[in-house]
Amino acid sequence: MEAFEVTVLGERWRIAEREPMGATPAYDLDWLDGPADGTYGFAVGGAPLTPEQLIAEATAFVEGFSEAGGIGEDFPGFVPARFRDAGFRDAG
């Protein structure tokens, strides 16, 4: 699969497949306009995934990011696009 970019809930992602020789593929999901100056992301693997499944992974991540107890608490200065667009700002 060729790497591709997608926008999910206002957030830009680059999704790329890594296929180690003799192993199942893994996928890097880089949050291009996310926290840590766009260097934040995550990887999934264990089975081949379709682009639609990978987009669903990014969507679930963005949705859970700002939930109570979510990883977003580790980035207090970052406001996701869907909240920026709604007029919310960082309180810090």
PyMOL Python script that loads the backbone (N, CA, C, O; Angstrom):
from pymol import cmd

cmd.read_pdbstr("""\
ATOM      1  N   MET A   1       0.854  -1.176   0.000  1.00  0.00           N
ATOM      2  CA  MET A   1       0.000   0.000   0.000  1.00  0.00           C
ATOM      3  C   MET A   1       0.901   1.240   0.000  1.00  0.00           C
ATOM      4  O   MET A   1       1.868   1.326   0.757  1.00  0.00           O
ATOM      5  N   GLU A   2       0.566   2.173  -0.847  1.00  0.00           N
ATOM      6  CA  GLU A   2       1.286   3.438  -0.889  1.00  0.00           C
ATOM      7  C   GLU A   2       0.889   4.278   0.335  1.00  0.00           C
ATOM      8  O   GLU A   2      -0.246   4.212   0.806  1.00  0.00           O
ATOM      9  N   ALA A   3       1.838   5.060   0.835  1.00  0.00           N
ATOM     10  CA  ALA A   3       1.522   5.984   1.926  1.00  0.00           C
ATOM     11  C   ALA A   3       0.478   6.985   1.416  1.00  0.00           C
ATOM     12  O   ALA A   3       0.458   7.335   0.236  1.00  0.00           O
ATOM     13  N   PHE A   4      -0.390   7.439   2.336  1.00  0.00           N
ATOM     14  CA  PHE A   4      -1.391   8.422   1.954  1.00  0.00           C
ATOM     15  C   PHE A   4      -1.661   9.356   3.117  1.00  0.00           C
ATOM     16  O   PHE A   4      -1.367   9.041   4.270  1.00  0.00           O
ATOM     17  N   GLU A   5      -2.227  10.514   2.795  1.00  0.00           N
ATOM     18  CA  GLU A   5      -2.625  11.487   3.816  1.00  0.00           C
ATOM     19  C   GLU A   5      -4.141  11.591   3.823  1.00  0.00           C
ATOM     20  O   GLU A   5      -4.802  11.464   2.793  1.00  0.00           O
ATOM     21  N   VAL A   6      -4.666  11.824   5.011  1.00  0.00           N
ATOM     22  CA  VAL A   6      -6.113  11.921   5.185  1.00  0.00           C
ATOM     23  C   VAL A   6      -6.386  12.926   6.305  1.00  0.00           C
ATOM     24  O   VAL A   6      -5.566  13.101   7.206  1.00  0.00           O
ATOM     25  N   THR A   7      -7.544  13.583   6.238  1.00  0.00           N
ATOM     26  CA  THR A   7      -7.977  14.478   7.311  1.00  0.00           C
ATOM     27  C   THR A   7      -9.131  13.804   8.038  1.00  0.00           C
ATOM     28  O   THR A   7     -10.123  13.407   7.427  1.00  0.00           O
ATOM     29  N   VAL A   8      -8.983  13.682   9.358  1.00  0.00           N
ATOM     30  CA  VAL A   8      -9.964  13.015  10.216  1.00  0.00           C
ATOM     31  C   VAL A   8     -10.340  13.985  11.325  1.00  0.00           C
ATOM     32  O   VAL A   8      -9.485  14.397  12.109  1.00  0.00           O
ATOM     33  N   LEU A   9     -11.620  14.353  11.394  1.00  0.00           N
ATOM     34  CA  LEU A   9     -12.111  15.282  12.424  1.00  0.00           C
ATOM     35  C   LEU A   9     -11.251  16.550  12.472  1.00  0.00           C
ATOM     36  O   LEU A   9     -10.965  17.081  13.545  1.00  0.00           O
ATOM     37  N   GLY A  10     -10.847  17.022  11.293  1.00  0.00           N
ATOM     38  CA  GLY A  10     -10.056  18.244  11.195  1.00  0.00           C
ATOM     39  C   GLY A  10      -8.567  18.058  11.404  1.00  0.00           C
ATOM     40  O   GLY A  10      -7.815  19.029  11.318  1.00  0.00           O
ATOM     41  N   GLU A  11      -8.116  16.843  11.674  1.00  0.00           N
ATOM     42  CA  GLU A  11      -6.701  16.563  11.938  1.00  0.00           C
ATOM     43  C   GLU A  11      -6.085  15.840  10.737  1.00  0.00           C
ATOM     44  O   GLU A  11      -6.679  14.915  10.184  1.00  0.00           O
ATOM     45  N   ARG A  12      -4.889  16.276  10.345  1.00  0.00           N
ATOM     46  CA  ARG A  12      -4.207  15.668   9.201  1.00  0.00           C
ATOM     47  C   ARG A  12      -3.304  14.516   9.648  1.00  0.00           C
ATOM     48  O   ARG A  12      -2.562  14.630  10.624  1.00  0.00           O
ATOM     49  N   TRP A  13      -3.383  13.415   8.916  1.00  0.00           N
ATOM     50  CA  TRP A  13      -2.604  12.211   9.204  1.00  0.00           C
ATOM     51  C   TRP A  13      -1.880  11.728   7.954  1.00  0.00           C
ATOM     52  O   TRP A  13      -2.396  11.851   6.844  1.00  0.00           O
ATOM     53  N   ARG A  14      -0.686  11.179   8.138  1.00  0.00           N
ATOM     54  CA  ARG A  14       0.009  10.433   7.099  1.00  0.00           C
ATOM     55  C   ARG A  14       0.038   8.983   7.562  1.00  0.00           C
ATOM     56  O   ARG A  14       0.453   8.690   8.683  1.00  0.00           O
ATOM     57  N   ILE A  15      -0.401   8.086   6.700  1.00  0.00           N
ATOM     58  CA  ILE A  15      -0.464   6.665   7.036  1.00  0.00           C
ATOM     59  C   ILE A  15       0.426   5.909   6.061  1.00  0.00           C
ATOM     60  O   ILE A  15       0.274   6.025   4.845  1.00  0.00           O
ATOM     61  N   ALA A  16       1.354   5.134   6.607  1.00  0.00           N
ATOM     62  CA  ALA A  16       2.301   4.394   5.776  1.00  0.00           C
ATOM     63  C   ALA A  16       2.436   2.970   6.292  1.00  0.00           C
ATOM     64  O   ALA A  16       2.386   2.717   7.495  1.00  0.00           O
ATOM     65  N   GLU A  17       2.606   2.059   5.366  1.00  0.00           N
ATOM     66  CA  GLU A  17       2.757   0.644   5.696  1.00  0.00           C
ATOM     67  C   GLU A  17       4.247   0.289   5.790  1.00  0.00           C
ATOM     68  O   GLU A  17       5.060   0.717   4.971  1.00  0.00           O
ATOM     69  N   ARG A  18       4.571  -0.499   6.804  1.00  0.00           N
ATOM     70  CA  ARG A  18       5.902  -1.123   6.924  1.00  0.00           C
ATOM     71  C   ARG A  18       5.669  -2.616   6.812  1.00  0.00           C
ATOM     72  O   ARG A  18       4.830  -3.174   7.519  1.00  0.00           O
ATOM     73  N   GLU A  19       6.390  -3.248   5.948  1.00  0.00           N
ATOM     74  CA  GLU A  19       6.222  -4.689   5.785  1.00  0.00           C
ATOM     75  C   GLU A  19       7.581  -5.360   5.939  1.00  0.00           C
ATOM     76  O   GLU A  19       8.287  -5.586   4.956  1.00  0.00           O
ATOM     77  N   PRO A  20       7.943  -5.679   7.187  1.00  0.00           N
ATOM     78  CA  PRO A  20       9.220  -6.352   7.404  1.00  0.00           C
ATOM     79  C   PRO A  20       9.248  -7.690   6.672  1.00  0.00           C
ATOM     80  O   PRO A  20       8.237  -8.390   6.604  1.00  0.00           O
ATOM     81  N   MET A  21      10.396  -8.036   6.131  1.00  0.00           N
ATOM     82  CA  MET A  21      10.516  -9.282   5.388  1.00  0.00           C
ATOM     83  C   MET A  21      10.064 -10.466   6.238  1.00  0.00           C
ATOM     84  O   MET A  21      10.568 -10.683   7.341  1.00  0.00           O
ATOM     85  N   GLY A  22       9.117 -11.220   5.715  1.00  0.00           N
ATOM     86  CA  GLY A  22       8.646 -12.406   6.399  1.00  0.00           C
ATOM     87  C   GLY A  22       7.727 -12.152   7.579  1.00  0.00           C
ATOM     88  O   GLY A  22       7.467 -13.064   8.364  1.00  0.00           O
ATOM     89  N   ALA A  23       7.232 -10.935   7.717  1.00  0.00           N
ATOM     90  CA  ALA A  23       6.370 -10.610   8.859  1.00  0.00           C
ATOM     91  C   ALA A  23       5.082  -9.956   8.364  1.00  0.00           C
ATOM     92  O   ALA A  23       4.995  -9.511   7.220  1.00  0.00           O
ATOM     93  N   THR A  24       4.090  -9.908   9.243  1.00  0.00           N
ATOM     94  CA  THR A  24       2.859  -9.205   8.886  1.00  0.00           C
ATOM     95  C   THR A  24       3.132  -7.709   8.868  1.00  0.00           C
ATOM     96  O   THR A  24       4.026  -7.237   9.570  1.00  0.00           O
ATOM     97  N   PRO A  25       2.386  -6.966   8.084  1.00  0.00           N
ATOM     98  CA  PRO A  25       2.638  -5.537   7.990  1.00  0.00           C
ATOM     99  C   PRO A  25       2.295  -4.798   9.285  1.00  0.00           C
ATOM    100  O   PRO A  25       1.464  -5.230  10.084  1.00  0.00           O
ATOM    101  N   ALA A  26       2.964  -3.686   9.447  1.00  0.00           N
ATOM    102  CA  ALA A  26       2.650  -2.727  10.508  1.00  0.00           C
ATOM    103  C   ALA A  26       2.402  -1.397   9.807  1.00  0.00           C
ATOM    104  O   ALA A  26       2.858  -1.181   8.684  1.00  0.00           O
ATOM    105  N   TYR A  27       1.682  -0.514  10.476  1.00  0.00           N
ATOM    106  CA  TYR A  27       1.307   0.756   9.867  1.00  0.00           C
ATOM    107  C   TYR A  27       1.652   1.888  10.825  1.00  0.00           C
ATOM    108  O   TYR A  27       1.335   1.839  12.013  1.00  0.00           O
ATOM    109  N   ASP A  28       2.313   2.915  10.277  1.00  0.00           N
ATOM    110  CA  ASP A  28       2.635   4.111  11.049  1.00  0.00           C
ATOM    111  C   ASP A  28       1.595   5.169  10.742  1.00  0.00           C
ATOM    112  O   ASP A  28       1.345   5.487   9.579  1.00  0.00           O
ATOM    113  N   LEU A  29       0.990   5.715  11.790  1.00  0.00           N
ATOM    114  CA  LEU A  29       0.007   6.780  11.655  1.00  0.00           C
ATOM    115  C   LEU A  29       0.607   8.024  12.302  1.00  0.00           C
ATOM    116  O   LEU A  29       0.672   8.121  13.528  1.00  0.00           O
ATOM    117  N   ASP A  30       1.044   8.971  11.480  1.00  0.00           N
ATOM    118  CA  ASP A  30       1.688  10.194  11.952  1.00  0.00           C
ATOM    119  C   ASP A  30       0.688  11.337  11.933  1.00  0.00           C
ATOM    120  O   ASP A  30       0.107  11.650  10.893  1.00  0.00           O
ATOM    121  N   TRP A  31       0.491  11.960  13.094  1.00  0.00           N
ATOM    122  CA  TRP A  31      -0.459  13.061  13.258  1.00  0.00           C
ATOM    123  C   TRP A  31       0.272  14.336  12.863  1.00  0.00           C
ATOM    124  O   TRP A  31       0.992  14.918  13.674  1.00  0.00           O
ATOM    125  N   LEU A  32       0.091  14.769  11.623  1.00  0.00           N
ATOM    126  CA  LEU A  32       0.892  15.846  11.052  1.00  0.00           C
ATOM    127  C   LEU A  32       0.696  17.194  11.724  1.00  0.00           C
ATOM    128  O   LEU A  32       1.642  17.979  11.798  1.00  0.00           O
ATOM    129  N   ASP A  33      -0.484  17.483  12.210  1.00  0.00           N
ATOM    130  CA  ASP A  33      -0.713  18.760  12.894  1.00  0.00           C
ATOM    131  C   ASP A  33      -1.104  18.529  14.350  1.00  0.00           C
ATOM    132  O   ASP A  33      -1.775  19.357  14.966  1.00  0.00           O
ATOM    133  N   GLY A  34      -0.682  17.411  14.879  1.00  0.00           N
ATOM    134  CA  GLY A  34      -0.986  17.046  16.256  1.00  0.00           C
ATOM    135  C   GLY A  34       0.001  17.643  17.249  1.00  0.00           C
ATOM    136  O   GLY A  34       0.783  18.528  16.901  1.00  0.00           O
ATOM    137  N   PRO A  35      -0.036  17.160  18.477  1.00  0.00           N
ATOM    138  CA  PRO A  35       0.849  17.683  19.520  1.00  0.00           C
ATOM    139  C   PRO A  35       2.309  17.375  19.218  1.00  0.00           C
ATOM    140  O   PRO A  35       2.626  16.591  18.322  1.00  0.00           O
ATOM    141  N   ALA A  36       3.183  18.005  19.980  1.00  0.00           N
ATOM    142  CA  ALA A  36       4.636  17.814  19.847  1.00  0.00           C
ATOM    143  C   ALA A  36       5.095  18.225  18.450  1.00  0.00           C
ATOM    144  O   ALA A  36       5.907  17.543  17.825  1.00  0.00           O
ATOM    145  N   ASP A  37       4.566  19.348  17.973  1.00  0.00           N
ATOM    146  CA  ASP A  37       4.955  19.905  16.670  1.00  0.00           C
ATOM    147  C   ASP A  37       4.797  18.912  15.526  1.00  0.00           C
ATOM    148  O   ASP A  37       5.625  18.878  14.615  1.00  0.00           O
ATOM    149  N   GLY A  38       3.760  18.121  15.564  1.00  0.00           N
ATOM    150  CA  GLY A  38       3.474  17.194  14.486  1.00  0.00           C
ATOM    151  C   GLY A  38       4.328  15.949  14.463  1.00  0.00           C
ATOM    152  O   GLY A  38       4.360  15.239  13.459  1.00  0.00           O
ATOM    153  N   THR A  39       5.026  15.670  15.562  1.00  0.00           N
ATOM    154  CA  THR A  39       5.874  14.477  15.607  1.00  0.00           C
ATOM    155  C   THR A  39       5.182  13.323  16.317  1.00  0.00           C
ATOM    156  O   THR A  39       5.780  12.261  16.488  1.00  0.00           O
ATOM    157  N   TYR A  40       3.939  13.510  16.731  1.00  0.00           N
ATOM    158  CA  TYR A  40       3.227  12.498  17.490  1.00  0.00           C
ATOM    159  C   TYR A  40       2.471  11.558  16.563  1.00  0.00           C
ATOM    160  O   TYR A  40       2.006  11.973  15.502  1.00  0.00           O
ATOM    161  N   GLY A  41       2.348  10.324  16.946  1.00  0.00           N
ATOM    162  CA  GLY A  41       1.601   9.353  16.178  1.00  0.00           C
ATOM    163  C   GLY A  41       1.619   8.018  16.895  1.00  0.00           C
ATOM    164  O   GLY A  41       1.982   7.932  18.067  1.00  0.00           O
ATOM    165  N   PHE A  42       1.225   6.986  16.183  1.00  0.00           N
ATOM    166  CA  PHE A  42       1.225   5.648  16.773  1.00  0.00           C
ATOM    167  C   PHE A  42       1.314   4.626  15.655  1.00  0.00           C
ATOM    168  O   PHE A  42       1.225   4.978  14.478  1.00  0.00           O
ATOM    169  N   ALA A  43       1.486   3.382  16.009  1.00  0.00           N
ATOM    170  CA  ALA A  43       1.577   2.296  15.033  1.00  0.00           C
ATOM    171  C   ALA A  43       0.576   1.210  15.401  1.00  0.00           C
ATOM    172  O   ALA A  43       0.263   1.004  16.574  1.00  0.00           O
ATOM    173  N   VAL A  44       0.083   0.524  14.387  1.00  0.00           N
ATOM    174  CA  VAL A  44      -0.790  -0.636  14.568  1.00  0.00           C
ATOM    175  C   VAL A  44      -0.262  -1.746  13.666  1.00  0.00           C
ATOM    176  O   VAL A  44       0.416  -1.489  12.672  1.00  0.00           O
ATOM    177  N   GLY A  45      -0.578  -2.952  14.021  1.00  0.00           N
ATOM    178  CA  GLY A  45      -0.131  -4.072  13.200  1.00  0.00           C
ATOM    179  C   GLY A  45      -0.767  -5.357  13.664  1.00  0.00           C
ATOM    180  O   GLY A  45      -1.727  -5.357  14.435  1.00  0.00           O
ATOM    181  N   GLY A  46      -0.212  -6.461  13.177  1.00  0.00           N
ATOM    182  CA  GLY A  46      -0.712  -7.765  13.566  1.00  0.00           C
ATOM    183  C   GLY A  46      -1.500  -8.454  12.474  1.00  0.00           C
ATOM    184  O   GLY A  46      -1.664  -9.674  12.485  1.00  0.00           O
ATOM    185  N   ALA A  47      -1.991  -7.655  11.520  1.00  0.00           N
ATOM    186  CA  ALA A  47      -2.752  -8.213  10.403  1.00  0.00           C
ATOM    187  C   ALA A  47      -2.814  -7.152   9.303  1.00  0.00           C
ATOM    188  O   ALA A  47      -2.728  -5.957   9.586  1.00  0.00           O
ATOM    189  N   PRO A  48      -2.961  -7.584   8.058  1.00  0.00           N
ATOM    190  CA  PRO A  48      -3.145  -6.597   6.992  1.00  0.00           C
ATOM    191  C   PRO A  48      -4.426  -5.792   7.235  1.00  0.00           C
ATOM    192  O   PRO A  48      -5.455  -6.353   7.609  1.00  0.00           O
ATOM    193  N   LEU A  49      -4.356  -4.486   7.024  1.00  0.00           N
ATOM    194  CA  LEU A  49      -5.515  -3.602   7.207  1.00  0.00           C
ATOM    195  C   LEU A  49      -5.769  -2.823   5.923  1.00  0.00           C
ATOM    196  O   LEU A  49      -4.843  -2.520   5.170  1.00  0.00           O
ATOM    197  N   THR A  50      -7.027  -2.506   5.686  1.00  0.00           N
ATOM    198  CA  THR A  50      -7.408  -1.702   4.521  1.00  0.00           C
ATOM    199  C   THR A  50      -7.241  -0.221   4.867  1.00  0.00           C
ATOM    200  O   THR A  50      -7.155   0.134   6.043  1.00  0.00           O
ATOM    201  N   PRO A  51      -7.194   0.645   3.850  1.00  0.00           N
ATOM    202  CA  PRO A  51      -7.170   2.075   4.143  1.00  0.00           C
ATOM    203  C   PRO A  51      -8.350   2.503   5.019  1.00  0.00           C
ATOM    204  O   PRO A  51      -8.188   3.341   5.906  1.00  0.00           O
ATOM    205  N   GLU A  52      -9.516   1.943   4.782  1.00  0.00           N
ATOM    206  CA  GLU A  52     -10.689   2.307   5.583  1.00  0.00           C
ATOM    207  C   GLU A  52     -10.505   1.919   7.053  1.00  0.00           C
ATOM    208  O   GLU A  52     -10.899   2.667   7.947  1.00  0.00           O
ATOM    209  N   GLN A  53      -9.911   0.759   7.299  1.00  0.00           N
ATOM    210  CA  GLN A  53      -9.658   0.334   8.677  1.00  0.00           C
ATOM    211  C   GLN A  53      -8.621   1.245   9.340  1.00  0.00           C
ATOM    212  O   GLN A  53      -8.731   1.550  10.527  1.00  0.00           O
ATOM    213  N   LEU A  54      -7.625   1.672   8.582  1.00  0.00           N
ATOM    214  CA  LEU A  54      -6.606   2.559   9.131  1.00  0.00           C
ATOM    215  C   LEU A  54      -7.174   3.937   9.440  1.00  0.00           C
ATOM    216  O   LEU A  54      -6.822   4.546  10.450  1.00  0.00           O
ATOM    217  N   ILE A  55      -8.043   4.423   8.580  1.00  0.00           N
ATOM    218  CA  ILE A  55      -8.713   5.702   8.840  1.00  0.00           C
ATOM    219  C   ILE A  55      -9.578   5.587  10.089  1.00  0.00           C
ATOM    220  O   ILE A  55      -9.645   6.529  10.878  1.00  0.00           O
ATOM    221  N   ALA A  56     -10.242   4.450  10.281  1.00  0.00           N
ATOM    222  CA  ALA A  56     -11.040   4.230  11.492  1.00  0.00           C
ATOM    223  C   ALA A  56     -10.149   4.238  12.731  1.00  0.00           C
ATOM    224  O   ALA A  56     -10.561   4.734  13.780  1.00  0.00           O
ATOM    225  N   GLU A  57      -8.936   3.697  12.629  1.00  0.00           N
ATOM    226  CA  GLU A  57      -7.994   3.731  13.757  1.00  0.00           C
ATOM    227  C   GLU A  57      -7.642   5.175  14.112  1.00  0.00           C
ATOM    228  O   GLU A  57      -7.641   5.544  15.287  1.00  0.00           O
ATOM    229  N   ALA A  58      -7.345   5.989  13.103  1.00  0.00           N
ATOM    230  CA  ALA A  58      -7.009   7.395  13.345  1.00  0.00           C
ATOM    231  C   ALA A  58      -8.200   8.137  13.944  1.00  0.00           C
ATOM    232  O   ALA A  58      -8.034   8.954  14.850  1.00  0.00           O
ATOM    233  N   THR A  59      -9.395   7.856  13.441  1.00  0.00           N
ATOM    234  CA  THR A  59     -10.604   8.501  13.954  1.00  0.00           C
ATOM    235  C   THR A  59     -10.818   8.165  15.425  1.00  0.00           C
ATOM    236  O   THR A  59     -11.088   9.050  16.237  1.00  0.00           O
ATOM    237  N   ALA A  60     -10.697   6.894  15.764  1.00  0.00           N
ATOM    238  CA  ALA A  60     -10.880   6.476  17.162  1.00  0.00           C
ATOM    239  C   ALA A  60      -9.834   7.122  18.056  1.00  0.00           C
ATOM    240  O   ALA A  60     -10.133   7.496  19.190  1.00  0.00           O
ATOM    241  N   PHE A  61      -8.608   7.255  17.556  1.00  0.00           N
ATOM    242  CA  PHE A  61      -7.552   7.880  18.346  1.00  0.00           C
ATOM    243  C   PHE A  61      -7.879   9.341  18.618  1.00  0.00           C
ATOM    244  O   PHE A  61      -7.771   9.801  19.754  1.00  0.00           O
ATOM    245  N   VAL A  62      -8.278  10.070  17.584  1.00  0.00           N
ATOM    246  CA  VAL A  62      -8.616  11.488  17.755  1.00  0.00           C
ATOM    247  C   VAL A  62      -9.799  11.640  18.708  1.00  0.00           C
ATOM    248  O   VAL A  62      -9.788  12.519  19.570  1.00  0.00           O
ATOM    249  N   GLU A  63     -10.806  10.800  18.564  1.00  0.00           N
ATOM    250  CA  GLU A  63     -11.974  10.885  19.443  1.00  0.00           C
ATOM    251  C   GLU A  63     -11.599  10.626  20.900  1.00  0.00           C
ATOM    252  O   GLU A  63     -12.116  11.300  21.790  1.00  0.00           O
ATOM    253  N   GLY A  64     -10.730   9.684  21.159  1.00  0.00           N
ATOM    254  CA  GLY A  64     -10.352   9.349  22.524  1.00  0.00           C
ATOM    255  C   GLY A  64      -9.294  10.256  23.122  1.00  0.00           C
ATOM    256  O   GLY A  64      -9.103  10.276  24.338  1.00  0.00           O
ATOM    257  N   PHE A  65      -8.607  11.006  22.275  1.00  0.00           N
ATOM    258  CA  PHE A  65      -7.494  11.839  22.719  1.00  0.00           C
ATOM    259  C   PHE A  65      -7.897  12.807  23.828  1.00  0.00           C
ATOM    260  O   PHE A  65      -7.174  12.961  24.813  1.00  0.00           O
ATOM    261  N   SER A  66      -9.039  13.453  23.672  1.00  0.00           N
ATOM    262  CA  SER A  66      -9.469  14.487  24.623  1.00  0.00           C
ATOM    263  C   SER A  66     -10.466  14.009  25.661  1.00  0.00           C
ATOM    264  O   SER A  66     -10.976  14.808  26.446  1.00  0.00           O
ATOM    265  N   GLU A  67     -10.748  12.718  25.672  1.00  0.00           N
ATOM    266  CA  GLU A  67     -11.643  12.169  26.689  1.00  0.00           C
ATOM    267  C   GLU A  67     -10.980  12.253  28.069  1.00  0.00           C
ATOM    268  O   GLU A  67      -9.753  12.285  28.166  1.00  0.00           O
ATOM    269  N   ALA A  68     -11.776  12.288  29.115  1.00  0.00           N
ATOM    270  CA  ALA A  68     -11.234  12.275  30.474  1.00  0.00           C
ATOM    271  C   ALA A  68     -10.329  11.058  30.633  1.00  0.00           C
ATOM    272  O   ALA A  68     -10.729   9.933  30.333  1.00  0.00           O
ATOM    273  N   GLY A  69      -9.123  11.289  31.101  1.00  0.00           N
ATOM    274  CA  GLY A  69      -8.157  10.214  31.263  1.00  0.00           C
ATOM    275  C   GLY A  69      -7.427   9.862  29.983  1.00  0.00           C
ATOM    276  O   GLY A  69      -6.584   8.965  29.987  1.00  0.00           O
ATOM    277  N   GLY A  70      -7.728  10.548  28.883  1.00  0.00           N
ATOM    278  CA  GLY A  70      -7.078  10.288  27.599  1.00  0.00           C
ATOM    279  C   GLY A  70      -5.674  10.845  27.540  1.00  0.00           C
ATOM    280  O   GLY A  70      -5.251  11.608  28.409  1.00  0.00           O
ATOM    281  N   ILE A  71      -4.964  10.454  26.510  1.00  0.00           N
ATOM    282  CA  ILE A  71      -3.570  10.875  26.347  1.00  0.00           C
ATOM    283  C   ILE A  71      -3.441  12.388  26.191  1.00  0.00           C
ATOM    284  O   ILE A  71      -2.372  12.949  26.428  1.00  0.00           O
ATOM    285  N   GLY A  72      -4.526  13.047  25.792  1.00  0.00           N
ATOM    286  CA  GLY A  72      -4.499  14.494  25.634  1.00  0.00           C
ATOM    287  C   GLY A  72      -4.092  15.232  26.898  1.00  0.00           C
ATOM    288  O   GLY A  72      -3.568  16.344  26.829  1.00  0.00           O
ATOM    289  N   GLU A  73      -4.330  14.619  28.054  1.00  0.00           N
ATOM    290  CA  GLU A  73      -3.933  15.251  29.321  1.00  0.00           C
ATOM    291  C   GLU A  73      -2.421  15.417  29.412  1.00  0.00           C
ATOM    292  O   GLU A  73      -1.937  16.238  30.191  1.00  0.00           O
ATOM    293  N   ASP A  74      -1.668  14.648  28.627  1.00  0.00           N
ATOM    294  CA  ASP A  74      -0.217  14.778  28.616  1.00  0.00           C
ATOM    295  C   ASP A  74       0.255  15.951  27.753  1.00  0.00           C
ATOM    296  O   ASP A  74       1.443  16.275  27.749  1.00  0.00           O
ATOM    297  N   PHE A  75      -0.658  16.586  27.026  1.00  0.00           N
ATOM    298  CA  PHE A  75      -0.338  17.695  26.136  1.00  0.00           C
ATOM    299  C   PHE A  75      -1.269  18.870  26.429  1.00  0.00           C
ATOM    300  O   PHE A  75      -2.109  19.207  25.595  1.00  0.00           O
ATOM    301  N   PRO A  76      -1.134  19.500  27.604  1.00  0.00           N
ATOM    302  CA  PRO A  76      -2.099  20.524  28.015  1.00  0.00           C
ATOM    303  C   PRO A  76      -2.147  21.740  27.097  1.00  0.00           C
ATOM    304  O   PRO A  76      -3.157  22.444  27.097  1.00  0.00           O
ATOM    305  N   GLY A  77      -1.123  22.019  26.325  1.00  0.00           N
ATOM    306  CA  GLY A  77      -1.140  23.180  25.442  1.00  0.00           C
ATOM    307  C   GLY A  77      -1.748  22.904  24.085  1.00  0.00           C
ATOM    308  O   GLY A  77      -1.881  23.822  23.275  1.00  0.00           O
ATOM    309  N   PHE A  78      -2.116  21.675  23.817  1.00  0.00           N
ATOM    310  CA  PHE A  78      -2.633  21.310  22.498  1.00  0.00           C
ATOM    311  C   PHE A  78      -4.154  21.255  22.516  1.00  0.00           C
ATOM    312  O   PHE A  78      -4.754  20.637  23.395  1.00  0.00           O
ATOM    313  N   VAL A  79      -4.768  21.908  21.536  1.00  0.00           N
ATOM    314  CA  VAL A  79      -6.226  21.880  21.393  1.00  0.00           C
ATOM    315  C   VAL A  79      -6.530  21.246  20.034  1.00  0.00           C
ATOM    316  O   VAL A  79      -6.140  21.800  19.006  1.00  0.00           O
ATOM    317  N   PRO A  80      -7.214  20.102  20.003  1.00  0.00           N
ATOM    318  CA  PRO A  80      -7.556  19.472  18.729  1.00  0.00           C
ATOM    319  C   PRO A  80      -8.390  20.387  17.837  1.00  0.00           C
ATOM    320  O   PRO A  80      -9.128  21.244  18.322  1.00  0.00           O
ATOM    321  N   ALA A  81      -8.262  20.191  16.532  1.00  0.00           N
ATOM    322  CA  ALA A  81      -8.932  21.048  15.534  1.00  0.00           C
ATOM    323  C   ALA A  81     -10.425  21.151  15.760  1.00  0.00           C
ATOM    324  O   ALA A  81     -10.997  22.232  15.624  1.00  0.00           O
ATOM    325  N   ARG A  82     -11.074  20.035  16.104  1.00  0.00           N
ATOM    326  CA  ARG A  82     -12.536  20.098  16.249  1.00  0.00           C
ATOM    327  C   ARG A  82     -12.941  21.016  17.391  1.00  0.00           C
ATOM    328  O   ARG A  82     -14.045  21.561  17.373  1.00  0.00           O
ATOM    329  N   PHE A  83     -12.070  21.204  18.393  1.00  0.00           N
ATOM    330  CA  PHE A  83     -12.367  22.139  19.478  1.00  0.00           C
ATOM    331  C   PHE A  83     -11.909  23.545  19.114  1.00  0.00           C
ATOM    332  O   PHE A  83     -12.584  24.515  19.458  1.00  0.00           O
ATOM    333  N   ARG A  84     -10.775  23.679  18.424  1.00  0.00           N
ATOM    334  CA  ARG A  84     -10.328  24.998  17.955  1.00  0.00           C
ATOM    335  C   ARG A  84     -11.397  25.594  17.047  1.00  0.00           C
ATOM    336  O   ARG A  84     -11.758  26.763  17.181  1.00  0.00           O
ATOM    337  N   ASP A  85     -11.900  24.778  16.120  1.00  0.00           N
ATOM    338  CA  ASP A  85     -12.907  25.247  15.174  1.00  0.00           C
ATOM    339  C   ASP A  85     -14.203  25.650  15.862  1.00  0.00           C
ATOM    340  O   ASP A  85     -14.960  26.465  15.334  1.00  0.00           O
ATOM    341  N   ALA A  86     -14.463  25.080  17.045  1.00  0.00           N
ATOM    342  CA  ALA A  86     -15.673  25.415  17.804  1.00  0.00           C
ATOM    343  C   ALA A  86     -15.452  26.599  18.741  1.00  0.00           C
ATOM    344  O   ALA A  86     -16.363  26.997  19.468  1.00  0.00           O
ATOM    345  N   GLY A  87     -14.238  27.163  18.724  1.00  0.00           N
ATOM    346  CA  GLY A  87     -13.958  28.341  19.527  1.00  0.00           C
ATOM    347  C   GLY A  87     -13.319  28.065  20.871  1.00  0.00           C
ATOM    348  O   GLY A  87     -13.096  29.001  21.640  1.00  0.00           O
ATOM    349  N   PHE A  88     -13.012  26.804  21.186  1.00  0.00           N
ATOM    350  CA  PHE A  88     -12.341  26.481  22.447  1.00  0.00           C
ATOM    351  C   PHE A  88     -10.869  26.826  22.324  1.00  0.00           C
ATOM    352  O   PHE A  88     -10.293  26.698  21.244  1.00  0.00           O
ATOM    353  N   ARG A  89     -10.263  27.254  23.393  1.00  0.00           N
ATOM    354  CA  ARG A  89      -8.848  27.593  23.415  1.00  0.00           C
ATOM    355  C   ARG A  89      -8.206  26.934  24.629  1.00  0.00           C
ATOM    356  O   ARG A  89      -8.890  26.520  25.565  1.00  0.00           O
ATOM    357  N   ASP A  90      -6.898  26.846  24.593  1.00  0.00           N
ATOM    358  CA  ASP A  90      -6.139  26.314  25.715  1.00  0.00           C
ATOM    359  C   ASP A  90      -6.263  27.261  26.897  1.00  0.00           C
ATOM    360  O   ASP A  90      -6.083  28.471  26.763  1.00  0.00           O
ATOM    361  N   ALA A  91      -6.573  26.695  28.050  1.00  0.00           N
ATOM    362  CA  ALA A  91      -6.708  27.516  29.253  1.00  0.00           C
ATOM    363  C   ALA A  91      -5.361  27.835  29.868  1.00  0.00           C
ATOM    364  O   ALA A  91      -5.270  28.720  30.719  1.00  0.00           O
ATOM    365  N   GLY A  92      -4.312  27.137  29.459  1.00  0.00           N
ATOM    366  CA  GLY A  92      -2.985  27.316  30.040  1.00  0.00           C
ATOM    367  C   GLY A  92      -2.259  28.363  29.351  1.00  0.00           C
ATOM    368  O   GLY A  92      -1.117  28.656  29.702  1.00  0.00           O
TER     369      GLY A  92
END
""", "prot")
cmd.dss("prot")
cmd.show_as("cartoon", "prot")
cmd.util.cbc("prot")
cmd.orient("prot")
